[in-house]
């Protein structure tokens, strides 16, 4: 989760800052090597 989409939107909206959270430990991804059409959402 890099949040780059949030940075891009803030830029497009002319915002000077955004709220962010830094995780203190690594979170394993839920899906690795899965094709987009095979995702359950």
PDBQT receptor file of N, H, CA, C and O in Angstrom, charges set to zero:
ATOM      1  N   UNK A   1       0.854  -1.170   0.000  1.00  0.00    +0.000 N 
ATOM      2  CA  UNK A   1       0.000   0.000   0.000  1.00  0.00    +0.000 C 
ATOM      3  C   UNK A   1       0.897   1.230   0.000  1.00  0.00    +0.000 C 
ATOM      4  O   UNK A   1       1.423   1.638   1.035  1.00  0.00    +0.000 OA
ATOM      5  N   UNK A   2       1.055   1.799  -1.165  1.00  0.00    +0.000 N 
ATOM      6  H   UNK A   2       0.628   1.467  -2.006  1.00  0.00    +0.000 HD
ATOM      7  CA  UNK A   2       1.917   2.970  -1.210  1.00  0.00    +0.000 C 
ATOM      8  C   UNK A   2       1.151   4.282  -1.174  1.00  0.00    +0.000 C 
ATOM      9  O   UNK A   2       1.729   5.323  -0.864  1.00  0.00    +0.000 OA
ATOM     10  N   UNK A   3      -0.138   4.251  -1.486  1.00  0.00    +0.000 N 
ATOM     11  H   UNK A   3      -0.608   3.405  -1.738  1.00  0.00    +0.000 HD
ATOM     12  CA  UNK A   3      -0.951   5.452  -1.393  1.00  0.00    +0.000 C 
ATOM     13  C   UNK A   3      -0.693   6.479  -2.473  1.00  0.00    +0.000 C 
ATOM     14  O   UNK A   3      -1.141   7.620  -2.358  1.00  0.00    +0.000 OA
ATOM     15  N   UNK A   4       0.026   6.097  -3.529  1.00  0.00    +0.000 N 
ATOM     16  H   UNK A   4       0.390   5.170  -3.623  1.00  0.00    +0.000 HD
ATOM     17  CA  UNK A   4       0.335   7.064  -4.575  1.00  0.00    +0.000 C 
ATOM     18  C   UNK A   4      -0.929   7.618  -5.222  1.00  0.00    +0.000 C 
ATOM     19  O   UNK A   4      -0.933   8.756  -5.692  1.00  0.00    +0.000 OA
ATOM     20  N   UNK A   5      -2.003   6.830  -5.253  1.00  0.00    +0.000 N 
ATOM     21  H   UNK A   5      -2.000   5.906  -4.871  1.00  0.00    +0.000 HD
ATOM     22  CA  UNK A   5      -3.266   7.328  -5.794  1.00  0.00    +0.000 C 
ATOM     23  C   UNK A   5      -3.794   8.495  -4.964  1.00  0.00    +0.000 C 
ATOM     24  O   UNK A   5      -4.427   9.407  -5.497  1.00  0.00    +0.000 OA
ATOM     25  N   UNK A   6      -3.535   8.463  -3.670  1.00  0.00    +0.000 N 
ATOM     26  H   UNK A   6      -3.022   7.723  -3.237  1.00  0.00    +0.000 HD
ATOM     27  CA  UNK A   6      -3.976   9.559  -2.798  1.00  0.00    +0.000 C 
ATOM     28  C   UNK A   6      -3.161  10.813  -3.048  1.00  0.00    +0.000 C 
ATOM     29  O   UNK A   6      -3.691  11.924  -3.009  1.00  0.00    +0.000 OA
ATOM     30  N   UNK A   7      -1.880  10.639  -3.304  1.00  0.00    +0.000 N 
ATOM     31  H   UNK A   7      -1.450   9.737  -3.336  1.00  0.00    +0.000 HD
ATOM     32  CA  UNK A   7      -1.018  11.781  -3.612  1.00  0.00    +0.000 C 
ATOM     33  C   UNK A   7      -1.449  12.411  -4.931  1.00  0.00    +0.000 C 
ATOM     34  O   UNK A   7      -1.531  13.635  -5.040  1.00  0.00    +0.000 OA
ATOM     35  N   UNK A   8      -1.725  11.579  -5.934  1.00  0.00    +0.000 N 
ATOM     36  H   UNK A   8      -1.658  10.585  -5.846  1.00  0.00    +0.000 HD
ATOM     37  CA  UNK A   8      -2.148  12.094  -7.236  1.00  0.00    +0.000 C 
ATOM     38  C   UNK A   8      -3.459  12.874  -7.115  1.00  0.00    +0.000 C 
ATOM     39  O   UNK A   8      -3.598  13.955  -7.687  1.00  0.00    +0.000 OA
ATOM     40  N   UNK A   9      -4.405  12.327  -6.376  1.00  0.00    +0.000 N 
ATOM     41  H   UNK A   9      -4.291  11.449  -5.911  1.00  0.00    +0.000 HD
ATOM     42  CA  UNK A   9      -5.689  13.024  -6.227  1.00  0.00    +0.000 C 
ATOM     43  C   UNK A   9      -5.512  14.342  -5.486  1.00  0.00    +0.000 C 
ATOM     44  O   UNK A   9      -6.098  15.353  -5.872  1.00  0.00    +0.000 OA
ATOM     45  N   UNK A  10      -4.710  14.339  -4.427  1.00  0.00    +0.000 N 
ATOM     46  H   UNK A  10      -4.234  13.517  -4.114  1.00  0.00    +0.000 HD
ATOM     47  CA  UNK A  10      -4.463  15.571  -3.683  1.00  0.00    +0.000 C 
ATOM     48  C   UNK A  10      -3.844  16.629  -4.594  1.00  0.00    +0.000 C 
ATOM     49  O   UNK A  10      -4.201  17.805  -4.522  1.00  0.00    +0.000 OA
ATOM     50  N   UNK A  11      -2.928  16.208  -5.438  1.00  0.00    +0.000 N 
ATOM     51  H   UNK A  11      -2.638  15.253  -5.495  1.00  0.00    +0.000 HD
ATOM     52  CA  UNK A  11      -2.298  17.137  -6.382  1.00  0.00    +0.000 C 
ATOM     53  C   UNK A  11      -3.339  17.711  -7.342  1.00  0.00    +0.000 C 
ATOM     54  O   UNK A  11      -3.381  18.920  -7.572  1.00  0.00    +0.000 OA
ATOM     55  N   UNK A  12      -4.175  16.838  -7.899  1.00  0.00    +0.000 N 
ATOM     56  H   UNK A  12      -4.140  15.856  -7.712  1.00  0.00    +0.000 HD
ATOM     57  CA  UNK A  12      -5.196  17.288  -8.838  1.00  0.00    +0.000 C 
ATOM     58  C   UNK A  12      -6.202  18.228  -8.193  1.00  0.00    +0.000 C 
ATOM     59  O   UNK A  12      -6.750  19.110  -8.855  1.00  0.00    +0.000 OA
ATOM     60  N   UNK A  13      -6.445  18.039  -6.900  1.00  0.00    +0.000 N 
ATOM     61  H   UNK A  13      -6.000  17.323  -6.362  1.00  0.00    +0.000 HD
ATOM     62  CA  UNK A  13      -7.397  18.890  -6.181  1.00  0.00    +0.000 C 
ATOM     63  C   UNK A  13      -6.739  20.129  -5.585  1.00  0.00    +0.000 C 
ATOM     64  O   UNK A  13      -7.406  20.953  -4.958  1.00  0.00    +0.000 OA
ATOM     65  N   UNK A  14      -5.421  20.258  -5.784  1.00  0.00    +0.000 N 
ATOM     66  H   UNK A  14      -4.880  19.589  -6.293  1.00  0.00    +0.000 HD
ATOM     67  CA  UNK A  14      -4.714  21.430  -5.288  1.00  0.00    +0.000 C 
ATOM     68  C   UNK A  14      -4.476  21.444  -3.791  1.00  0.00    +0.000 C 
ATOM     69  O   UNK A  14      -4.228  22.502  -3.212  1.00  0.00    +0.000 OA
ATOM     70  N   UNK A  15      -4.547  20.286  -3.159  1.00  0.00    +0.000 N 
ATOM     71  H   UNK A  15      -4.748  19.426  -3.629  1.00  0.00    +0.000 HD
ATOM     72  CA  UNK A  15      -4.332  20.209  -1.711  1.00  0.00    +0.000 C 
ATOM     73  C   UNK A  15      -2.844  20.353  -1.393  1.00  0.00    +0.000 C 
ATOM     74  O   UNK A  15      -1.991  19.919  -2.167  1.00  0.00    +0.000 OA
ATOM     75  N   UNK A  16      -2.548  20.955  -0.269  1.00  0.00    +0.000 N 
ATOM     76  H   UNK A  16      -3.241  21.308   0.359  1.00  0.00    +0.000 HD
ATOM     77  CA  UNK A  16      -1.157  21.142   0.160  1.00  0.00    +0.000 C 
ATOM     78  C   UNK A  16      -0.673  20.018   1.062  1.00  0.00    +0.000 C 
ATOM     79  O   UNK A  16       0.534  19.840   1.225  1.00  0.00    +0.000 OA
ATOM     80  N   UNK A  17      -1.596  19.251   1.655  1.00  0.00    +0.000 N 
ATOM     81  H   UNK A  17      -2.576  19.396   1.522  1.00  0.00    +0.000 HD
ATOM     82  CA  UNK A  17      -1.210  18.147   2.537  1.00  0.00    +0.000 C 
ATOM     83  C   UNK A  17      -2.303  17.090   2.542  1.00  0.00    +0.000 C 
ATOM     84  O   UNK A  17      -3.448  17.360   2.180  1.00  0.00    +0.000 OA
ATOM     85  N   UNK A  18      -1.934  15.884   2.957  1.00  0.00    +0.000 N 
ATOM     86  H   UNK A  18      -1.003  15.664   3.251  1.00  0.00    +0.000 HD
ATOM     87  CA  UNK A  18      -2.888  14.791   3.122  1.00  0.00    +0.000 C 
ATOM     88  C   UNK A  18      -2.534  14.042   4.400  1.00  0.00    +0.000 C 
ATOM     89  O   UNK A  18      -1.381  14.056   4.833  1.00  0.00    +0.000 OA
ATOM     90  N   UNK A  19      -3.519  13.391   4.999  1.00  0.00    +0.000 N 
ATOM     91  H   UNK A  19      -4.455  13.379   4.646  1.00  0.00    +0.000 HD
ATOM     92  CA  UNK A  19      -3.266  12.561   6.176  1.00  0.00    +0.000 C 
ATOM     93  C   UNK A  19      -2.669  11.234   5.733  1.00  0.00    +0.000 C 
ATOM     94  O   UNK A  19      -3.017  10.707   4.677  1.00  0.00    +0.000 OA
ATOM     95  N   UNK A  20      -1.780  10.706   6.536  1.00  0.00    +0.000 N 
ATOM     96  H   UNK A  20      -1.497  11.135   7.395  1.00  0.00    +0.000 HD
ATOM     97  CA  UNK A  20      -1.150   9.428   6.213  1.00  0.00    +0.000 C 
ATOM     98  C   UNK A  20      -0.860   8.653   7.492  1.00  0.00    +0.000 C 
ATOM     99  O   UNK A  20      -0.765   9.222   8.579  1.00  0.00    +0.000 OA
ATOM    100  N   UNK A  21      -0.724   7.348   7.333  1.00  0.00    +0.000 N 
ATOM    101  H   UNK A  21      -0.801   6.886   6.449  1.00  0.00    +0.000 HD
ATOM    102  CA  UNK A  21      -0.361   6.459   8.441  1.00  0.00    +0.000 C 
ATOM    103  C   UNK A  21       0.827   5.626   7.992  1.00  0.00    +0.000 C 
ATOM    104  O   UNK A  21       0.832   5.105   6.877  1.00  0.00    +0.000 OA
ATOM    105  N   UNK A  22       1.827   5.497   8.842  1.00  0.00    +0.000 N 
ATOM    106  H   UNK A  22       1.822   5.921   9.747  1.00  0.00    +0.000 HD
ATOM    107  CA  UNK A  22       2.962   4.638   8.553  1.00  0.00    +0.000 C 
ATOM    108  C   UNK A  22       2.832   3.382   9.416  1.00  0.00    +0.000 C 
ATOM    109  O   UNK A  22       2.783   3.464  10.643  1.00  0.00    +0.000 OA
ATOM    110  N   UNK A  23       2.777   2.228   8.766  1.00  0.00    +0.000 N 
ATOM    111  H   UNK A  23       2.816   2.162   7.769  1.00  0.00    +0.000 HD
ATOM    112  CA  UNK A  23       2.661   0.969   9.494  1.00  0.00    +0.000 C 
ATOM    113  C   UNK A  23       3.975   0.638  10.187  1.00  0.00    +0.000 C 
ATOM    114  O   UNK A  23       5.050   0.871   9.634  1.00  0.00    +0.000 OA
ATOM    115  N   UNK A  24       3.888   0.098  11.388  1.00  0.00    +0.000 N 
ATOM    116  H   UNK A  24       3.015  -0.091  11.836  1.00  0.00    +0.000 HD
ATOM    117  CA  UNK A  24       5.095  -0.216  12.148  1.00  0.00    +0.000 C 
ATOM    118  C   UNK A  24       5.649  -1.599  11.828  1.00  0.00    +0.000 C 
ATOM    119  O   UNK A  24       6.779  -1.919  12.197  1.00  0.00    +0.000 OA
ATOM    120  N   UNK A  25       4.850  -2.426  11.135  1.00  0.00    +0.000 N 
ATOM    121  H   UNK A  25       3.932  -2.166  10.835  1.00  0.00    +0.000 HD
ATOM    122  CA  UNK A  25       5.345  -3.740  10.732  1.00  0.00    +0.000 C 
ATOM    123  C   UNK A  25       4.852  -4.051   9.325  1.00  0.00    +0.000 C 
ATOM    124  O   UNK A  25       3.861  -3.483   8.865  1.00  0.00    +0.000 OA
ATOM    125  N   UNK A  26       5.542  -4.945   8.655  1.00  0.00    +0.000 N 
ATOM    126  H   UNK A  26       6.347  -5.405   9.029  1.00  0.00    +0.000 HD
ATOM    127  CA  UNK A  26       5.203  -5.321   7.296  1.00  0.00    +0.000 C 
ATOM    128  C   UNK A  26       3.920  -6.140   7.299  1.00  0.00    +0.000 C 
ATOM    129  O   UNK A  26       3.769  -7.060   8.103  1.00  0.00    +0.000 OA
ATOM    130  N   UNK A  27       3.011  -5.812   6.415  1.00  0.00    +0.000 N 
ATOM    131  H   UNK A  27       3.134  -5.065   5.762  1.00  0.00    +0.000 HD
ATOM    132  CA  UNK A  27       1.753  -6.545   6.296  1.00  0.00    +0.000 C 
ATOM    133  C   UNK A  27       1.810  -7.366   5.017  1.00  0.00    +0.000 C 
ATOM    134  O   UNK A  27       1.976  -6.817   3.928  1.00  0.00    +0.000 OA
ATOM    135  N   UNK A  28       1.673  -8.668   5.147  1.00  0.00    +0.000 N 
ATOM    136  H   UNK A  28       1.538  -9.114   6.032  1.00  0.00    +0.000 HD
ATOM    137  CA  UNK A  28       1.718  -9.555   3.987  1.00  0.00    +0.000 C 
ATOM    138  C   UNK A  28       0.534  -9.290   3.067  1.00  0.00    +0.000 C 
ATOM    139  O   UNK A  28      -0.577  -9.059   3.544  1.00  0.00    +0.000 OA
ATOM    140  N   UNK A  29       0.754  -9.320   1.759  1.00  0.00    +0.000 N 
ATOM    141  H   UNK A  29       1.657  -9.508   1.371  1.00  0.00    +0.000 HD
ATOM    142  CA  UNK A  29      -0.361  -9.133   0.832  1.00  0.00    +0.000 C 
ATOM    143  C   UNK A  29      -1.332 -10.304   0.886  1.00  0.00    +0.000 C 
ATOM    144  O   UNK A  29      -0.939 -11.435   1.175  1.00  0.00    +0.000 OA
ATOM    145  N   UNK A  30      -2.588 -10.030   0.608  1.00  0.00    +0.000 N 
ATOM    146  H   UNK A  30      -2.907  -9.112   0.373  1.00  0.00    +0.000 HD
ATOM    147  CA  UNK A  30      -3.601 -11.079   0.612  1.00  0.00    +0.000 C 
ATOM    148  C   UNK A  30      -3.521 -11.946  -0.634  1.00  0.00    +0.000 C 
ATOM    149  O   UNK A  30      -3.759 -13.152  -0.566  1.00  0.00    +0.000 OA
ATOM    150  N   UNK A  31      -3.189 -11.350  -1.765  1.00  0.00    +0.000 N 
ATOM    151  H   UNK A  31      -2.996 -10.370  -1.820  1.00  0.00    +0.000 HD
ATOM    152  CA  UNK A  31      -3.178 -12.086  -3.027  1.00  0.00    +0.000 C 
ATOM    153  C   UNK A  31      -1.858 -11.830  -3.748  1.00  0.00    +0.000 C 
ATOM    154  O   UNK A  31      -1.492 -10.683  -4.007  1.00  0.00    +0.000 OA
ATOM    155  N   UNK A  32      -1.147 -12.913  -4.071  1.00  0.00    +0.000 N 
ATOM    156  H   UNK A  32      -1.444 -13.845  -3.861  1.00  0.00    +0.000 HD
ATOM    157  CA  UNK A  32       0.117 -12.805  -4.797  1.00  0.00    +0.000 C 
ATOM    158  C   UNK A  32       0.037 -13.734  -6.003  1.00  0.00    +0.000 C 
ATOM    159  O   UNK A  32      -0.344 -14.898  -5.876  1.00  0.00    +0.000 OA
ATOM    160  N   UNK A  33       0.395 -13.218  -7.159  1.00  0.00    +0.000 N 
ATOM    161  H   UNK A  33       0.705 -12.273  -7.262  1.00  0.00    +0.000 HD
ATOM    162  CA  UNK A  33       0.370 -14.049  -8.367  1.00  0.00    +0.000 C 
ATOM    163  C   UNK A  33      -1.011 -14.423  -8.834  1.00  0.00    +0.000 C 
ATOM    164  O   UNK A  33      -1.184 -15.447  -9.495  1.00  0.00    +0.000 OA
ATOM    165  N   UNK A  34      -2.002 -13.613  -8.503  1.00  0.00    +0.000 N 
ATOM    166  H   UNK A  34      -1.861 -12.782  -7.965  1.00  0.00    +0.000 HD
ATOM    167  CA  UNK A  34      -3.384 -13.892  -8.884  1.00  0.00    +0.000 C 
ATOM    168  C   UNK A  34      -3.764 -12.935 -10.013  1.00  0.00    +0.000 C 
ATOM    169  O   UNK A  34      -3.506 -11.735  -9.926  1.00  0.00    +0.000 OA
ATOM    170  N   UNK A  35      -4.364 -13.456 -11.050  1.00  0.00    +0.000 N 
ATOM    171  H   UNK A  35      -4.574 -14.431 -11.120  1.00  0.00    +0.000 HD
ATOM    172  CA  UNK A  35      -4.823 -12.627 -12.147  1.00  0.00    +0.000 C 
ATOM    173  C   UNK A  35      -6.015 -11.776 -11.692  1.00  0.00    +0.000 C 
ATOM    174  O   UNK A  35      -6.839 -12.235 -10.900  1.00  0.00    +0.000 OA
ATOM    175  N   UNK A  36      -6.108 -10.541 -12.188  1.00  0.00    +0.000 N 
ATOM    176  H   UNK A  36      -5.439 -10.168 -12.831  1.00  0.00    +0.000 HD
ATOM    177  CA  UNK A  36      -7.199  -9.667 -11.746  1.00  0.00    +0.000 C 
ATOM    178  C   UNK A  36      -8.596 -10.302 -11.875  1.00  0.00    +0.000 C 
ATOM    179  O   UNK A  36      -9.448 -10.089 -11.013  1.00  0.00    +0.000 OA
ATOM    180  N   UNK A  37      -8.829 -11.058 -12.914  1.00  0.00    +0.000 N 
ATOM    181  H   UNK A  37      -8.136 -11.231 -13.614  1.00  0.00    +0.000 HD
ATOM    182  CA  UNK A  37     -10.166 -11.658 -13.077  1.00  0.00    +0.000 C 
ATOM    183  C   UNK A  37     -10.431 -12.797 -12.092  1.00  0.00    +0.000 C 
ATOM    184  O   UNK A  37     -11.567 -13.256 -11.977  1.00  0.00    +0.000 OA
ATOM    185  N   UNK A  38      -9.401 -13.260 -11.382  1.00  0.00    +0.000 N 
ATOM    186  H   UNK A  38      -8.477 -12.887 -11.476  1.00  0.00    +0.000 HD
ATOM    187  CA  UNK A  38      -9.573 -14.310 -10.386  1.00  0.00    +0.000 C 
ATOM    188  C   UNK A  38      -9.753 -13.760  -8.961  1.00  0.00    +0.000 C 
ATOM    189  O   UNK A  38      -9.979 -14.528  -8.026  1.00  0.00    +0.000 OA
ATOM    190  N   UNK A  39      -9.654 -12.444  -8.796  1.00  0.00    +0.000 N 
ATOM    191  H   UNK A  39      -9.471 -11.820  -9.555  1.00  0.00    +0.000 HD
ATOM    192  CA  UNK A  39      -9.829 -11.848  -7.479  1.00  0.00    +0.000 C 
ATOM    193  C   UNK A  39     -11.292 -11.944  -7.054  1.00  0.00    +0.000 C 
ATOM    194  O   UNK A  39     -12.190 -11.868  -7.894  1.00  0.00    +0.000 OA
ATOM    195  N   UNK A  40     -11.534 -12.111  -5.751  1.00  0.00    +0.000 N 
ATOM    196  H   UNK A  40     -10.805 -12.172  -5.069  1.00  0.00    +0.000 HD
ATOM    197  CA  UNK A  40     -12.907 -12.300  -5.281  1.00  0.00    +0.000 C 
ATOM    198  C   UNK A  40     -13.716 -11.006  -5.155  1.00  0.00    +0.000 C 
ATOM    199  O   UNK A  40     -14.837 -11.033  -4.647  1.00  0.00    +0.000 OA
ATOM    200  N   UNK A  41     -13.184  -9.911  -5.596  1.00  0.00    +0.000 N 
ATOM    201  H   UNK A  41     -12.273  -9.889  -6.009  1.00  0.00    +0.000 HD
ATOM    202  CA  UNK A  41     -13.936  -8.653  -5.507  1.00  0.00    +0.000 C 
ATOM    203  C   UNK A  41     -14.033  -7.976  -6.846  1.00  0.00    +0.000 C 
ATOM    204  O   UNK A  41     -14.632  -6.906  -6.955  1.00  0.00    +0.000 OA
TER     205      UNK A  41
